[in-house]
Amino acid sequence: MADHIPAPARDYLAGLEPLWRSVRKLEGNGLLSTGAVVADLDYQAAEDLSRLLGRTVPQGRSRIRLTELDAVLRASAIGHGLVTVVAELTGSPLGDRKRRAGRVR
């Protein structure tokens, strides 16, 4: 898998692992960055995500809008969208389960 994310950004984003696991739900919706996910964030992950999004994200169960997260990642030094970032940080590409099941043409 190609490394699209610069090393310092990768290290920073790695601390948001519970969020990236939750975001893999994109595999079930045609890889569209729509809707939201709920992630259980510890104090440090909530702080890191707050800095990334530019708004306060509470510790514990937090609801994150995928359109917001995708836009912030693209506009940041990371420069890539949610699908690419999640694939790199979780170690495997995201698959479009909806398309594989034949529900999307």
C-alpha positions as CSV (number, residue, x, y, z in Angstrom):
1,M,0.0,0.0,0.0
2,A,1.4,3.4,-1.0
3,D,2.2,5.9,1.7
4,H,0.2,9.0,0.9
5,I,0.3,10.4,4.4
6,P,3.4,12.3,5.6
7,A,5.1,10.5,8.6
8,P,4.4,13.3,11.1
9,A,0.7,13.4,10.2
10,R,0.5,9.6,10.2
11,D,1.9,9.5,13.8
12,Y,-0.6,12.2,14.9
13,L,-3.6,10.4,13.2
14,A,-2.5,7.0,14.6
15,G,-3.7,8.1,18.0
16,L,-7.3,8.3,16.6
17,E,-7.4,4.5,16.1
18,P,-10.9,4.0,17.6
19,L,-12.3,6.6,15.1
20,W,-10.6,4.9,12.1
21,R,-12.1,1.5,13.1
22,S,-15.5,3.1,13.3
23,V,-15.1,4.8,9.9
24,R,-14.6,1.5,8.2
25,K,-18.4,1.4,8.1
26,L,-17.9,3.2,4.7
27,E,-17.4,-0.3,3.3
28,G,-21.1,-0.8,3.7
29,N,-22.4,2.4,2.1
30,G,-20.6,2.5,-1.2
31,L,-17.5,4.2,0.2
32,L,-19.5,7.5,0.5
33,S,-18.3,9.9,3.2
34,T,-21.8,10.7,4.4
35,G,-23.6,10.2,7.7
36,A,-21.8,9.9,10.9
37,V,-20.0,7.4,13.2
38,V,-19.8,7.1,16.9
39,A,-16.4,6.4,18.4
40,D,-15.4,5.9,22.0
41,L,-12.5,8.4,22.4
42,D,-10.1,8.6,25.4
43,Y,-8.9,12.0,26.6
44,Q,-5.9,12.2,24.2
45,A,-7.9,11.1,21.1
46,A,-10.6,13.6,21.9
47,E,-8.0,16.3,22.2
48,D,-6.3,15.3,19.0
49,L,-9.6,15.2,17.1
50,S,-10.6,18.5,18.5
51,R,-7.4,20.1,17.1
52,L,-7.9,18.4,13.8
53,L,-11.5,19.5,13.4
54,G,-11.1,22.9,15.0
55,R,-13.9,22.4,17.5
56,T,-14.3,20.7,20.8
57,V,-14.9,16.9,20.7
58,P,-15.8,15.4,24.0
59,Q,-14.1,12.4,25.6
60,G,-16.2,9.2,25.6
61,R,-18.8,8.4,22.9
62,S,-18.6,11.1,20.3
63,R,-20.6,11.4,17.1
64,I,-18.4,12.5,14.1
65,R,-19.9,13.7,10.8
66,L,-18.0,12.0,8.0
67,T,-18.5,14.9,5.5
68,E,-16.8,17.2,8.0
69,L,-13.9,14.8,8.7
70,D,-13.4,14.2,5.0
71,A,-13.3,17.9,4.2
72,V,-10.9,18.7,7.0
73,L,-8.5,15.9,6.0
74,R,-8.5,17.0,2.4
75,A,-7.9,20.7,3.3
76,S,-5.1,19.9,5.8
77,A,-1.5,19.0,5.2
78,I,-2.7,15.4,4.8
79,G,-4.3,16.3,1.5
80,H,-6.3,13.1,1.1
81,G,-9.8,12.1,1.8
82,L,-11.3,9.7,4.4
83,V,-11.1,6.5,2.3
84,T,-7.4,6.9,1.6
85,V,-6.6,7.9,5.2
86,V,-8.6,5.1,6.8
87,A,-7.1,2.5,4.4
88,E,-3.5,3.6,5.2
89,L,-4.1,3.9,8.9
90,T,-5.9,0.5,9.3
91,G,-3.5,-1.3,7.0
92,S,-6.0,-2.5,4.3
93,P,-8.0,-0.9,1.5
94,L,-11.6,-0.3,2.1
95,G,-13.9,-2.6,-0.1
96,D,-17.3,-1.5,-1.4
97,R,-19.4,-4.3,0.0
98,K,-22.6,-2.7,-1.4
99,R,-21.2,-2.9,-4.9
100,R,-19.8,-6.5,-4.4
101,A,-23.3,-7.6,-3.3
102,G,-24.7,-6.3,-6.6
103,R,-26.9,-3.6,-5.1
104,V,-25.1,-0.8,-6.9
105,R,-24.4,-0.8,-10.6
